[in-house]
Each structure stands twice: as structure tokens, then as C-alpha cells.
Amino acid sequence: MPNFRTSLAALLISLALLTGCGTVKNTIADGDDSALMLRGNDPVAYFTEGRAVKGSPAIKALHDGVTYRFASDANKARFVADPKRFEPQYAGFCASGAPYALKANIGADTFAVVEGKLYLYGGPRSRQNWMLDYVENIRTGDMYWATETRDMPYRLQNAKRYTFKVPGYKTDAELDAIYAQRKAAGTLNPLAAKYGL
């Protein structure tokens, strides 16, 4: 007789298949753009203005099968000259889910530029908790991205990893407690201070 977790996993995967597997990149459809990255935000502006800025549907570029919009022709030119520099990590999915081999389909307004790379988060809490151990989170997230998550549709990947959690998985409540403890002890890392956490 199959155990409960196996049955649950089979059910979740079946439901995911019935409702569509989801995309492998965090894109939306908007107007003429069927695979729009960053919810239409300008990828260069995260670096140059330090904030999310909406791009224009009239100023866009196609890269790696997805569309990026830009606030100016100058930003478009910068992106086209070096797209790898500006594209979001984990194909625009939430960076705080990456170390858990999850692909959280999120917006594009909460972000951080860390070591010259763009990371997106579902919200300030996700960013705060990811930054607790961002070096390890990048290492682990990159490892799962390369070996498991990159080419998987997000619904299938999430059904798998919400059922069979990776080693070291922590809940939001556990991460909140670690954050509160480190804040009280004055041991938060400098990057957390940069983003006002």
C-alpha cells in the first residue's frame, strides 16, 4: 500500500498536469508580448536607479526566448550589449525559494543587487530572510538551479519540492526567529543593513 506522502505527491503532480505545468521562466503575457520578463520592468534600471522602473512596450528586446522592456533607448542598448549582466537570476523566480529547489512565481518589485547580480523576491520578508545567509543561499540556489530546477516547469517543480523538501529546509517562522535573534544580538550582515532590514 503506498504511503501518504507518495499518494500526495502523485495527486499534486496530476493536478499540476491538469492545470498546465507552468513556464520554466517567470514570465507573463502582456499586449503583444507573450513571454515578458520582470513584469515589464526595465532590467537595467535596477542597477542604475536602484529601483523597479516600468519599461515601455515600444522599447524592447528579445533575449533567450523572452522579452525585456526598457525605459529608454540607452538602457536597451546597454542590455543588448551585455544581457547576461542585467538578466535576473533564477529566470526571475524568487531567490529565497532557490535554495529549497522551489520556483516561486512572483512580482518584480522587491529585489537586491548582490555581487553584481539581480535577485528578485516575493516581498521584503523573503528578501530579509534570504539575506541572513545570502552567500550560502546563492551557492545552494545555484547548485539546485544547475542540477534540478532550471528546465522544470514551475508547477511541477514546486509540487515535487513542497512534498519532498530538500535537506535544511526552514519555514518562514523559523527564518523569522533566526532574524530576530541576530538582530537582537547585533550580528546581521552588512548587506541586510544596506537594504534597510
Number of C-alpha atoms within 10 A of each C-alpha: 4 7 7 9 11 12 12 15 17 15 13 19 19 15 15 19 13 9 10 13 17 17 17 20 22 26 24 19 13 12 8 8 18 12 19 23 27 27 21 25 23 28 29 28 19 19 17 9 9 12 17 19 19 17 23 16 17 11 15 22 16 14 14 6 8 17 20 25 27 25 21 16 13 11 20 21 14 13 21 16 10 10 17 12 16 20 21 23 19 23 20 25 27 28 31 27 20 24 24 21 27 28 31 20 20 18 21 24 19 18 24 22 16 13 7 10 14 21 24 25 25 20 16 14 16 20 23 22 20 24 25 20 13 21 13 13 19 20 13 16 23 20 15 18 21 12 10 13 22 18 13 17 18 24 23 23 23 23 20 18 15 14 14 12 14 14 8 8 11 12 9 12 9 11 17 17 13 14 20 12 13 14 13 10 9 9 11 18 14 11 16 17 11 9 14 8 16
